[in-house]
C-alpha cells in the first residue's frame, strides 16, 4: 500500500517539519500553502492554496484527486 499524506502550512513551522519527517519515512506528500517551501524531494508535490479561500480549497482537492488516482 502506498503511504500518502496531505499537509497544510508546509512553508514553515510544524507543517514543514511534519512534511520532512514523513518524506524521510517514505511517504508521498502533497503540501498545501501560500508560499512554496524549500523542499526538494521526488515524492513531494506542492499546491499553492490559501486555506481561507473556499474556491482555492476546492481546486486543490481536485488536483489532489488527480495526483492520487
N, C-alpha and C positions, 0 to 999 in steps of 0.2 A: 504494500500500500504506500502511495506517495504521501509524504508528510508536507503539508502546506499550512501557511499562516497568512492572515491579513492583519496588518498592524497600522494604526493611525498614529500620527505625530512622530514620524521617523526622522525628522530633520535634526532633532536633538533630544537630549534628556533620556527619560525612561524608554520612550518608543524606539529611539535609535539603539540603545543598549540591548533591548529585547530583540530587536531585529538582528543585530550582530551575533547575539548568543544563539538564536535559532539557526541562523545560517551556518554557524560553526558546528551545529549538531546535525546538519544535513537537510534542513528544511528548505523548501522553496518558499520564498517570502515575497508578498506583494505589500509594498509600503505606500501609505497614503499620507499626503501632507501638502502644505502650501509651498514649501521650498524643497528642492531636491537635495538629499543628503549626499555626503561624500563617500557613499558606499559603492564600491565596485566589486561585484560578485556575479558570477554567471547565473546564479539562482535567485537573483534579486530583481524584481520589477518595481518600478516607481510609477505611481499615478498621481499627478498634480490635482489636488482637490482641497477645497475649503469645507470642512465637515459642517460648517454652519449654513451651507448653501444646499438646499434640498435638491435642486436640479443637478448640481455637480455630484452629489452623492449618488443619484440615480444613474448618471452616466458612468461613474466609477464602478458601480455594481455590474452594469452591462459589460464593461471592459474586463472585470474580474471573471465573469462567467465565460467570456470568450477565451481568456487565458487558461482556464482550468477544465475546459470541455474535452 
